[in-house]
Amino acid sequence: MREVSQPRVAVIGAGITCITTPYNLAKRGCVVTLFDKHPYAAMETSFANGGQLSASNAEVWNSWSTVLKGIKWMFTPGAPLLVNPTPSWHKLSWMAEFIAAIPRNEQNTITTVRLAIEARAHLTRMAEEAGISFDCEERGILHFYHSKADFEVARRTTAVLAKGGLVRRAVTPEEMRSIEPALKGDLYGGYYTETDFTGDIHKFTNGLADACRRLGVTMRLATEVREVKADADLVSVLHRSTEPRLDGEEHADETSQFDKIVICSGVLSRDLASSLGDRINVYPVKGYSITVSLPEPEDQKAAPWVSLLDDKAKIVTSRLGLTRFRVAGTAEFNGVNKDIRAERIEPLVSWCRMHFPGMSTRQAVPWAGLRPMMPDMMPRVMRGRNPRVFYNTGHGHLGWTLSAATADAVAALATARSNAA
């Protein structure tokens, strides 16, 4: 095979895992082209997530208690976890593999924690190199619990997280009030992780997209990838512009050729992988958020600055500058469906009014996105069946937390010398 001094690499997708990938590839001397159907970066799952960069939330979900809760809440519209009972082969196969991964819960959690801690350094480095301002708040994350039973479960989780190198400490209700005076409610206790932080994923991703352009990455936004083929010599990408035309006609298909390709396409990764002979069993798990506008001084004072996680409600928060407060949560297994349902948004608003009664929610913008989740909750950073194909996908609810580390790993893998290079 021919030697390629500057390999031409295609990257499919423009979310947080996608943008961090071409940045790392370009830094390693690759000639990179990124494709995404949207005209801007971070318009899907990376648009309005919970904002947490949270090694403290790295526990994988694979447990019998999660399964039982899913069954219990199946017909409760506002439940933190909601499963549409309509069967499909994709959903059934995913859930069977989810259950099969339960015995690996602890080891997978430890691995995820280590990856999350590593990602902190990578993301901080990228932000400094690229000069990105993304409403970063380095105030830690406070997990809080309403009962002794829930607190004791968290104690066991903390011991597992510690095996991965995470330090988080137990705090009393009095200490919690000192950490975040705005938080109201009758709480039993909590755990505080000082090293976790928060930020606006949409701002960061678009800032890094600009940095990619400065590094010479070709950004083919508003470009739909229609087909990918890979053989022993090349990767071919069939694509078409999604920009509207005045004559109402569709743009013609084009074909571009590359030496390698990295699939970072979130919930679309499964179909692309299948077309390339690989199995990436990503399932779209819908999450919701509201962004509360804080226009008045009294609202700004009543809203918290420390990031929070209510374990019972499965709700996370982040303060995005002086005038925005992000509240996110819930997991919904309902296929590729981004409909914003009132009965899923209402619990987020009610939660705000319960814990921050002095903060107005009259200006709360709802959003829903699809988390690309693998059955074992572990991202796939790997080479495909064809040695020119690579994957960086399946990060689930931790895409913002893990992306900087997995992008570095897949870039190292894709630029390693091999017979196919």
N, C-alpha and C positions, 0 to 999 in steps of 0.2 A: 504494500500500500504506500501511497505517496506521503511524504512528510508535509505537515501543515504548520508553518511557523506561527501564523495567526489564525487559529481555527475560526470559521464562521459559524456562529451559534444562534439558533432561533430560540426565543423564549415565548411561550404562549401564556398570556394572562397579564394583568396590570394591577393586581392587588398587592398587599404587603409582602407576601412571599415571592411574588413575581418581580417586583421592583427591586427588592434586595438581591435577587439572583443576578440580573444583568449588571448591577453595580459591582458585585464581586467578580463576575466574569470579565468585565471590562478592566478591572484593576489587575487581573491576571493576564492581560494582553489579548483577549479575544475580541473579534469583530462581531458585535452583538446586534441582532434585530429583534425587537419586541413587537408582538401582535396582540391587540385586544379590540373587541367589537365596539367598545365605548369610546367616545371622543376624548375622554379624560381618564386619568388613572384613579383607582380606588373608588369605583362607582358601584361595586357589589358589596361583598361582606366587609370590606375595609372602609366602608363609608361612615358608619355611625355605630361602632361597637362600644363595649363598656369602658374602653380606655385603659384598662389595667394591664400593666406589664408585671405579671403576678406569678412568680415562682411559688408563692404560698398557696396558689390555687391549682397546683400541678397534679393533685390526686386524680387518677383516672377513675372513670365512672363505673367500671366493671365490678359489680357486686350484686349479691342476691337482694340486698335492700333496695337497690335501684330498680331491679326487675319488679319487685313487689310493689314499689311505689308507682311504677308505670302502669301496672295492672289496676291498682287501687284508683288512680286518677284518670283512667281512660275516658270516663264520661263526665269529667269535671272541667268545664270549658276554661276556667281561670287557673287551673293547676300549674305548678312550676314545671312539671313534665307531662306532656300530652302526646299520646300515640293515637293516630287515626287507625281504627281497627280494620279498615279495609285492607285485605291482604294483597301483596305483590311479591313476586319472586325476589326482587331486589331487597325489599324490607325484611322478608323472612330469612333470607340467606345472611343478611347483615346481623340480624338479632341472634341467629344461631351462632355466628362467630363471636358476637359480643359475649354470650354466655360461656362459650368455650374459652374465652380469655380471662374469665374470673380468677382462675388459680394463679395467673401472672400479675394480679393487681399490684402487689407490693413492689415487685421488681420493675414493672413498667412505670410505677409512680416514682421510684428512685431514679430511673433513667431520665424521666421527664424533668424532674427537679434539677438534675445536673445540667441538662441541656438548657433549661431556663436560666440558670445562673450564668452559664457561659454566654448566652445570648445578650445578657445585660451589657457586658463589656463590648461586644460587637456593635450593638445598637448605639451605645454612647459614642463609640469611635466614629461611626458613620455620621451621626448628627454633628459632631465636631468638625469632621473633615468637610462636610457639605454645607456647614453653616445653617442648619435647619432649625427653625423656631416652630415648636409644635405644642405649646402650652404644657410643657413638662412640669410636673409637680413631684418633687422628691420628698414626700412626706410620709411614706410608708403606706401599708394597707392594714386596716383593722377588721378582722373577722369577729362578728359578735353572735352570741347564742342566747336563746330565751329560756333555756332550762338546763338543769344539771346533767340530764341524760345526754343532751346534744353536746354539751361542753366536754363530757367524758369521751364521747366518740371523737371529738376534735383533738383531745389529748393523745389518743392512739394514733390519729393521723399525723400529728406533730412529730411523734417519735419516728414514723416512717419517713417524713420529709427530712428529718435530721440526718437520716442515713444517707441522703443525697447531698448533704452539706448545707441545708437551709437552717438558718437561725430565726425562730419566731418564739416570742415569749408570751406566757399567760399574763393576762391583766384583769384586775378587778373592775367592777362597775365604776368605782371612784377613779381609777386610773384611766378608764375609757373616757370618762367625762373630761379629764384633763387633756387627753390626746385629741379628742374632738368634742368641744363644748356644745356644738349645735345639735348633736345626736340626742333625741329624746326617746323615752320608753323604759319599761321595766325589764331590764336585761340581767342575765345571770353572770355573764363574764365574757371574755374574749381572748383572742390571740393577735398579737401585733408583730408585723414584719417590717422593720425599719428600712430594709434595703430594697423593697419593692417600690415601684413608682407608677405614674400615670402620664398619659399624653393623648393628643388628638391624632388618631391613626390616619385620618384623611389628610391632615396637614403634613404629617411626616412623609407619607407615601408620595404625595405630589411634590414635596421638596426634594425627595430622593430621585424622583423622575426627572426633575430639572438637572440634578447632579449627573444623572445618567446621560442626558443630552450633552452636557459639557464634556463628558468622557468619550463622546463619539458614538453612543448607542443610537441606532436608528429606531425611532419610536413610531411604529405603524399603528397608531391609534385609529379608531373608527374603521377598523379592518377586521372582518370576520374570517376566521380560519375555517375552511370548508372541508378540508381533507389533509391528512398527513401521511406520507409514505416514506419508508426507510428501507434501503437495501445495503449491500456491502460497501458501497462507495459514497452514497449521498443520502441526504434527507430532503424530500421535496414537500413544500407547503403550498397548497392551493388556497388562495385567499381572494377576498372581494371587499372593496370599499363599502362601508355602510353609510357614507355621507349622502344626504338626499340630493337629487338632481332636479333642475328646473323643468326638464322635459318629462319627468316622471318615470324615466327608464331606470333599470338597474345597471350598475357598473358591471363591466366584464370581469370574468375570473382572470387571475394572474397566478403564475407559478414562480416561486423563488426557491433556490437550492442552497443547502447549508451542509456543513460537515457534521454538525451535531444539533440536537434539539433538547430543550428542557421543558417538560410539561409542568406548569404551575397553575393549572386552570380551575382550581377549586372543585366545585361539584361537577364540573364538566370533565374532569380528569378521567373519570371512569370510562366514558364513551371513547375518548381519544386513546386511552390505554388499550381498550378492547380492539380498536382498529389497527393497533400496532402489535397485537399479539400478547398483550400483558393484562394482568388482572389487578386493578386497583379498586377495591370495593368501597369507594367513598359513598356515603349517604348524606343527603342534604338535611341537616338538622336546623330548623328555623329558630332564630332568636329575635327578640324584639327590644327596642329601646325607645326612650323618649329623651329629647334634649330640651331641658327647661330653661327658658330665657329669664335672666335675672336683671331686669332693667332698673329696678329701684334699689337704693341703698339698703332698705330694710330686708329685701329679698336676698341681696348679696351677703348680708350679715347672718341671715337665718340658714343659709345653705352651707354644708360642710366643705372644708378644704381637704381633709384627710380622706383617702379612698376607703370605701366600706364594702364589706361583703356580709350580707345577711344569709347565713347558711340555711335557715329554715325556708325562707322565701326564694332562695336561689337568685338573689338580686345583688348586683354590683353597681358601684357608683364611681364617678370621677368628676373632679372640678376642672373645667376647661377654661381657664382664665377667669377674669372677674365676673363675666356676665353670662356664663353657660354652665349648666349642671347636667351631666349625662347619667341616666339610670337605665340599666339594661338587665335582661334576664330571661328566663323561661327557655325550655327546649321543646320543640314541637316536631314530631315525626309525621310529616304529611306530604312527602314527595317534593318535587320541584314546584313550590308554591310560595310566592312572596306577598300574598294578600295580607294586608294589615287588618287584623280582626279586633273589633272594639273590646270583646271580652278578654283579649290577651293584653291590651294596653291598659285597661281600667285598673288591674292590680298594681301596675307600676305607679300610676297616679295616686291611688289610695295609699300605697306604701309611703310615698313622699309626704302626703298630708298627715300620716300617722307619726312619722319620725321627725318631720321638720314642719310643724304646724305654722310657723311664722313665715314660711316661704310660699309665695303664690305659685300655683301651677296653671294659671290662666293662659300662659303661652308655653305650651309643651308640644313639640313637634314629634310625631310618632314615626317609627321606621321599622322595617323587618329585613333581615338578611339570612342567607343560608350558609351555615357552617359546614365545611367539607370534613366529615368525620369518618374515621376508620373504625371498624368494630373493636379493635383493641386500644383505641384512643391514641395510637402512636403514629406520628407523621411518617410518610414514606419518602425517604431520601435514598435513591437507589438508581442503578443502571437497569435498563429494560432488557428484554430478550435480545434485541438488536443492540450491539455495543455503542451505537451512535445515539441512542435514546436514553434520556435520564428523567427522573421524576423528583419533584419537590412539592409535595401536596399532602392533604389529609390531616391538617393541623387542628381541626375541630375548633373548640372554643379558645385555643391557645395560639392562634396564628400570630397575633401581635406580640405575644410573649416569646415565641420560639423562632420566629422568622429570621432574625439576624444570624442565629447560629446555623440553622439548616441551610440558609443561602450560602454561607461560607463553606459548609460541608459539601453541598452539591457542586459548587464551583470548583472545589479542590478535586472532586471525583471526575468532573467533566474535563478537566485540564490535565489529569494524570496521563502519562504516556501509555499507550496501548497499541496493539497490533492494528486496530482500526483507525488510529489517528494518522 
